[in-house]
Amino acid sequence: MERSVKPSHVSGEIKAPPSKSMTQRAIAAALLADGDSLIVNPSYCDDALAAMSIAVSLGSRVEPGPDSVSISGSRELKETKLNCGESGLAIRLFSPIASLFNAEITLTGSGSLRKRPMHMIEEALRQFGVECSTTDGMLPLTIRGPLKGGNCEIDGSISSQLLTGLLMSLPVAEKDSAVIVRNLKSKPYIDMTLEVLRGFGIEARNENYELFIVPGRQKYIPHTYEVEGDWSGGAFLLVAGAINGDLKISGLRSESRQSDMAILNALQSAGALMIISGDTIEIKKSELKAFEFDATESPDLFPPLVALASYCKGISRIKGSSRLIHKESDRAKALCEEFEKLGIKVSVSADVMSVEGGKVRGAQVSSHEDHRIAMAAAVAALGAEGRVYIKDAHCVGKSYPLFFEDLRSCLLYTSPSPRDRTRSRMPSSA
């Protein structure tokens, strides 16, 4: 599906989408609890739907509703083949959880996930005595537990998601566990995981993000968990306002542990006009200047930051580009290629991405089947000199299925967001 976005002033109020990362973590915790949990304000994006489907396969009863999803925890295996869709978090989160079962289970996926390396999962689970095999380091991944706990050492330089999976599965193992982590990146995501665990009554001790002590034989307590707004999706809306708008973005917790909240620091450095009041941010078009920003701990911010930098006078520099290789696309390469079509020079040297601001022109671009590339192109189009056509724009469903509807609502000066009137992404059954 191709979408086109014309140069437009955006005005109105948009509620930030629910966090897919928090939704997936809450689903996993509810699966492991003995009883009924309620997840309020869940995301119904593709990645969250994949997590719900996996929970059903692992024994849960999942009942989605307009504003919440009820999950009855169970570990009575129903299916031995789990489809993670294109979700990197799902494969790294649910593979340790699946290894709790005394059965052979195969995890697979689709699209770009089939090209991502899985050796880290294989190496970690084998340290716990779990039988684990891949196909030349790629999916499908076959495991046979049970995971009983113990000690392991993992590399956290590529992703923190595997650590999240271990922290959520090890509490119910027979033995106490210790996980040594080398060079952990994206530490805020681990803070998010620990926050969810505490909400469900689970203890895990963090020693300087280098050692995690997890007592075994714990029990998840059923819980009502409210999913906060998604700062990674909200970042695109904030940049849209800074480029060519007068927007109010609601539902973004000011005390959030999400790493992508750092978008506020980048916007301030660029000279954006913002008023922050509680969980609502008002942002207006302003004269923007080049900025420097370290996105090592928040690599998902690269696409909206490149869109922002395109309208900044001078050369902006964003550190941490080495974190972009194993995403839905080779995201650094994709940003360079597609923004060049828009007339913006983007280059990468060492670990730094440089963006030279200038005049954004209309063009046809490719999303590379990457939801964040599609949203970055759409936001960049708002101040362009012509219409921008985005190929395969349907991929926004991975994290923010109502992105274009929300954007259109502001182009048409309608408020509130269509999210308050439709739940088309809610599954009819799980």
Backbone hydrogen bonds, N-H to C=O, Kabsch-Sander energy under -0.5 kcal/mol:
donor,donor_aa,acceptor,acceptor_aa,energy
3,R,390,I,-2.2
5,V,388,V,-2.6
8,S,382,L,-1.3
10,V,244,N,-2.4
11,S,410,C,-1.2
12,G,246,D,-1.5
14,I,248,K,-2.7
16,A,14,I,-0.5
16,A,250,S,-3.0
19,S,228,E,-2.4
23,T,19,S,-1.9
24,Q,20,K,-2.5
25,R,21,S,-1.8
26,A,22,M,-2.4
27,I,23,T,-2.3
28,A,24,Q,-2.0
29,A,25,R,-2.2
30,A,26,A,-2.6
31,L,27,I,-2.3
32,L,28,A,-1.5
33,A,29,A,-0.8
33,A,30,A,-0.5
34,D,220,Y,-1.3
35,G,33,A,-1.1
37,S,71,I,-3.0
38,L,223,H,-1.6
39,I,69,V,-2.6
40,V,38,L,-0.7
40,V,225,Y,-2.8
41,N,67,D,-3.0
46,D,397,G,-3.1
47,D,398,K,-1.5
49,L,45,C,-2.5
50,A,46,D,-2.1
51,A,47,D,-1.7
52,M,48,A,-2.2
53,S,49,L,-2.2
54,I,50,A,-2.1
55,A,51,A,-2.3
56,V,52,M,-1.9
57,S,53,S,-2.0
58,L,54,I,-1.9
59,G,56,V,-1.6
60,S,55,A,-2.7
61,R,72,S,-1.3
62,V,60,S,-0.6
63,E,61,R,-0.5
63,E,70,S,-3.0
65,G,68,S,-2.6
69,V,39,I,-2.1
70,S,63,E,-2.5
71,I,37,S,-2.7
72,S,61,R,-2.5
73,G,35,G,-3.0
73,G,71,I,-0.7
74,S,31,L,-1.3
77,L,75,R,-0.9
78,K,57,S,-2.6
79,E,57,S,-2.0
82,L,80,T,-0.5
82,L,106,T,-2.9
84,C,82,L,-0.6
84,C,108,T,-2.9
87,S,84,C,-2.1
88,G,86,E,-0.7
91,I,87,S,-1.7
92,R,88,G,-1.7
93,L,89,L,-2.5
94,F,90,A,-2.8
95,S,91,I,-1.1
97,I,93,L,-0.9
98,A,94,F,-3.0
99,S,95,S,-1.5
100,L,97,I,-1.6
101,F,98,A,-1.6
103,A,101,F,-1.6
105,I,103,A,-0.6
105,I,143,I,-2.9
106,T,80,T,-3.2
107,L,141,L,-3.4
108,T,82,L,-3.0
110,S,85,G,-3.0
113,L,110,S,-1.5
114,R,111,G,-1.3
115,K,112,S,-1.8
116,R,113,L,-1.1
118,M,137,G,-3.3
121,I,118,M,-0.6
122,E,118,M,-1.8
123,E,119,H,-2.9
124,A,120,M,-2.1
125,L,121,I,-2.5
126,R,122,E,-1.8
127,Q,123,E,-1.0
127,Q,124,A,-0.6
128,F,124,A,-0.6
128,F,125,L,-1.0
129,G,126,R,-1.8
130,V,125,L,-2.2
131,E,144,R,-2.0
133,S,142,T,-2.4
135,T,138,M,-2.9
136,D,134,T,-0.8
138,M,135,T,-1.4
141,L,107,L,-2.8
142,T,133,S,-2.8
143,I,105,I,-2.9
144,R,131,E,-2.2
145,G,101,F,-1.2
145,G,103,A,-0.8
147,L,99,S,-1.6
148,K,128,F,-0.6
148,K,146,P,-0.5
152,C,178,A,-1.9
154,I,180,I,-2.7
156,G,154,I,-0.6
156,G,182,R,-3.1
164,T,160,S,-1.7
165,G,161,Q,-2.0
166,L,162,L,-2.3
167,L,163,L,-2.8
168,M,164,T,-1.6
169,S,165,G,-1.5
170,L,166,L,-2.7
172,V,169,S,-1.3
173,A,170,L,-1.6
175,K,148,K,-2.5
177,S,214,V,-2.6
178,A,150,G,-2.0
179,V,212,F,-2.4
180,I,152,C,-2.7
180,I,178,A,-0.6
181,V,210,E,-2.5
182,R,154,I,-2.5
185,K,156,G,-2.2
189,Y,186,S,-1.4
190,I,186,S,-0.7
190,I,187,K,-0.9
191,D,187,K,-1.8
192,M,188,P,-2.0
193,T,189,Y,-1.8
194,L,190,I,-2.6
195,E,191,D,-2.0
196,V,192,M,-2.1
197,L,193,T,-2.5
198,R,194,L,-2.3
199,G,195,E,-1.8
200,F,196,V,-1.3
200,F,197,L,-0.5
201,G,198,R,-1.7
202,I,197,L,-2.9
205,R,213,I,-3.0
207,E,205,R,-0.6
207,E,211,L,-3.1
208,N,206,N,-0.8
210,E,207,E,-1.7
211,L,207,E,-1.1
212,F,179,V,-2.1
213,I,205,R,-2.2
214,V,177,S,-2.8
214,V,212,F,-0.6
217,R,173,A,-2.7
218,Q,171,P,-3.3
220,Y,32,L,-0.5
221,I,200,F,-2.9
225,Y,38,L,-2.9
225,Y,223,H,-0.7
227,V,40,V,-2.9
227,V,225,Y,-0.6
229,G,251,G,-0.9
230,D,17,P,-3.3
231,W,229,G,-0.7
234,G,230,D,-2.6
235,A,231,W,-1.7
236,F,232,S,-0.6
236,F,233,G,-0.8
237,L,233,G,-1.0
238,L,234,G,-2.5
239,V,235,A,-2.2
240,A,236,F,-2.1
241,G,237,L,-1.9
242,A,238,L,-2.0
243,I,239,V,-2.3
244,N,240,A,-2.3
245,G,241,G,-1.5
246,D,10,V,-2.2
247,L,283,I,-2.5
248,K,12,G,-2.0
249,I,281,I,-3.0
250,S,14,I,-2.3
250,S,248,K,-0.6
251,G,279,D,-0.5
252,L,279,D,-2.1
253,R,251,G,-0.7
256,S,253,R,-1.3
261,M,258,Q,-1.5
262,A,259,S,-1.9
263,I,260,D,-1.8
264,L,261,M,-1.9
265,N,262,A,-0.8
266,A,262,A,-1.4
267,L,263,I,-2.5
268,Q,264,L,-2.3
269,S,265,N,-2.2
270,A,266,A,-1.8
271,G,268,Q,-1.1
272,A,267,L,-2.6
273,L,284,K,-0.8
274,M,272,A,-0.7
275,I,282,E,-2.4
277,S,275,I,-0.6
277,S,280,T,-2.9
280,T,277,S,-1.8
281,I,249,I,-2.5
282,E,275,I,-2.9
283,I,247,L,-2.7
283,I,281,I,-0.5
284,K,273,L,-1.9
285,K,245,G,-2.6
286,S,242,A,-1.3
288,L,286,S,-0.6
288,L,311,Y,-0.5
289,K,270,A,-2.3
290,A,313,K,-2.0
293,F,317,R,-2.2
295,A,293,F,-0.8
295,A,319,K,-2.5
298,S,295,A,-0.7
301,L,298,S,-2.0
302,F,299,P,-1.6
305,L,301,L,-2.5
306,V,302,F,-2.4
307,A,303,P,-2.0
308,L,304,P,-2.4
309,A,305,L,-3.0
310,S,306,V,-1.5
311,Y,308,L,-1.8
312,C,309,A,-1.5
313,K,288,L,-2.1
314,G,312,C,-0.6
316,S,314,G,-0.6
316,S,355,V,-2.7
317,R,291,F,-2.1
318,I,353,M,-3.1
319,K,293,F,-2.8
319,K,317,R,-0.5
320,G,351,D,-2.7
321,S,351,D,-1.7
323,R,320,G,-2.0
324,L,321,S,-1.7
325,I,322,S,-0.7
327,K,324,L,-0.7
327,K,325,I,-1.0
327,K,329,S,-1.0
331,R,324,L,-1.6
331,R,329,S,-2.0
334,A,330,D,-2.5
335,L,331,R,-2.3
336,C,332,A,-2.0
337,E,333,K,-2.4
338,E,334,A,-2.7
339,F,335,L,-2.0
340,E,336,C,-1.2
341,K,337,E,-1.1
342,L,338,E,-0.8
343,G,340,E,-1.6
344,I,339,F,-2.9
345,K,356,E,-0.6
346,V,344,I,-0.6
347,S,354,S,-2.3
349,S,352,V,-2.5
352,V,349,S,-2.3
353,M,318,I,-3.0
354,S,347,S,-3.0
354,S,352,V,-0.5
355,V,316,S,-2.6
356,E,345,K,-2.4
357,G,314,G,-2.6
357,G,355,V,-0.7
358,G,310,S,-2.3
360,V,358,G,-0.6
361,R,342,L,-2.7
363,A,387,R,-0.6
365,V,363,A,-0.5
365,V,389,Y,-3.3
367,S,391,K,-1.4
370,D,367,S,-1.7
371,H,369,E,-0.5
373,I,370,D,-0.5
374,A,370,D,-2.1
375,M,371,H,-2.0
376,A,372,R,-2.0
377,A,373,I,-2.2
378,A,374,A,-2.0
379,V,375,M,-2.3
380,A,376,A,-2.4
381,A,377,A,-1.5
382,L,378,A,-0.5
382,L,379,V,-1.3
383,G,380,A,-0.9
384,A,381,A,-1.4
385,E,360,V,-2.1
388,V,5,V,-2.5
389,Y,363,A,-2.6
390,I,3,R,-3.9
390,I,388,V,-0.5
391,K,365,V,-2.8
391,K,389,Y,-0.6
393,A,1,M,-2.5
393,A,390,I,-0.7
394,H,1,M,-0.6
395,C,392,D,-1.2
396,V,393,A,-1.7
397,G,394,H,-2.1
398,K,395,C,-2.0
399,S,396,V,-1.3
400,Y,396,V,-3.0
403,F,400,Y,-1.9
406,D,402,L,-2.8
407,L,403,F,-2.5
408,R,404,F,-2.6
409,S,405,E,-1.9
410,C,406,D,-1.2
410,C,407,L,-0.5
411,L,407,L,-1.7
412,L,408,R,-1.9
413,Y,410,C,-0.8
414,T,409,S,-3.6
420,D,417,S,-1.9
421,R,418,P,-2.1
422,T,418,P,-1.6
426,M,423,R,-2.3
430,A,62,V,-0.5
